[in-house]
Amino acid sequence: MTFKDCDGVVIDISSASTKNMIFASPSGVSSTKAGAFTTDGSNGQLDYTSEADFLNEAGTWSVQGHVIIGAQNFKSDISTFTVIDNL
């Protein structure tokens, strides 16, 4: 996820005290997972590497990043991705 302001400018999230990725499964179940910076956070990017069996439902998932910097909450745009059943 890349955090941007309303003008599309990347937000430096390097001082974030909370770094989360919020997922919604195709059936609507929400899960919050700890995110990690892709570098040092100055590029506004937050990443998550899935653990085994987390993405266990085929279909379209949604994800949104959430960080807290001081007293401010920031959320990224919502993205979607598809999970496909194994053969």
C-alpha positions in Angstrom: 0.0 0.0 0.0 1.1 3.5 -0.7 -0.2 6.3 1.4 -1.0 9.5 -0.4 -2.8 12.8 0.5 -5.9 14.0 -1.4 -3.6 15.6 -4.0 -1.9 12.3 -4.7 1.3 13.3 -2.9 3.0 10.4 -1.0 2.9 10.8 2.8 6.0 10.0 4.8 4.8 7.4 7.3 8.2 6.7 8.9 7.2 7.9 12.3 4.0 5.8 12.4 3.4 4.1 15.8 0.7 1.8 14.4 1.1 0.1 11.0 -1.8 -2.2 10.0 -3.3 -3.8 6.9 -7.1 -4.4 7.1 -8.4 -7.2 5.0 -11.9 -8.1 4.1 -12.6 -11.6 2.7 -15.1 -12.3 -0.1 -17.6 -13.3 2.6 -17.1 -10.0 4.5 -15.0 -11.2 7.4 -12.5 -8.5 8.4 -9.0 -9.2 9.7 -6.3 -6.7 10.8 -2.7 -7.7 10.3 0.6 -5.9 11.3 2.2 -4.2 8.3 5.8 -3.5 7.7 7.6 -0.7 5.9 9.0 -1.7 2.5 12.0 0.6 3.3 12.0 3.1 6.1 8.5 4.5 5.6 9.6 7.7 4.0 8.3 6.4 0.6 4.8 6.0 2.1 4.8 2.3 1.5 3.5 -0.4 3.8 3.6 -4.1 3.1 2.3 -7.4 4.5 3.5 -10.9 3.9 0.7 -13.4 4.3 1.2 -16.3 6.7 0.1 -19.9 5.8 -3.7 -20.4 5.5 -4.7 -16.7 5.9 -5.9 -16.2 2.4 -8.0 -19.4 2.5 -11.2 -18.2 0.7 -11.3 -17.9 -3.1 -12.8 -14.8 -4.5 -12.2 -11.0 -4.4 -10.6 -9.7 -1.3 -10.2 -6.0 -0.2 -7.3 -4.5 1.6 -6.6 -1.0 3.2 -3.6 0.3 5.0 -4.0 2.1 8.3 -1.3 4.0 10.1 -1.3 6.3 13.2 1.2 9.2 13.3 1.0 11.1 16.5 -2.7 11.9 17.0 -3.5 11.5 13.3 -5.0 8.4 11.6 -4.3 7.8 7.9 -5.9 5.2 5.7 -4.8 4.3 2.2 -7.1 3.8 -0.7 -8.9 0.4 -0.8 -7.4 -2.1 -3.2 -8.8 -5.5 -4.3 -7.1 -8.7 -5.4 -8.3 -12.2 -6.4 -7.5 -15.4 -4.6 -7.9 -18.5 -6.7 -8.7 -22.0 -5.6 -5.8 -24.6 -5.9 -6.2 -27.3 -8.4 
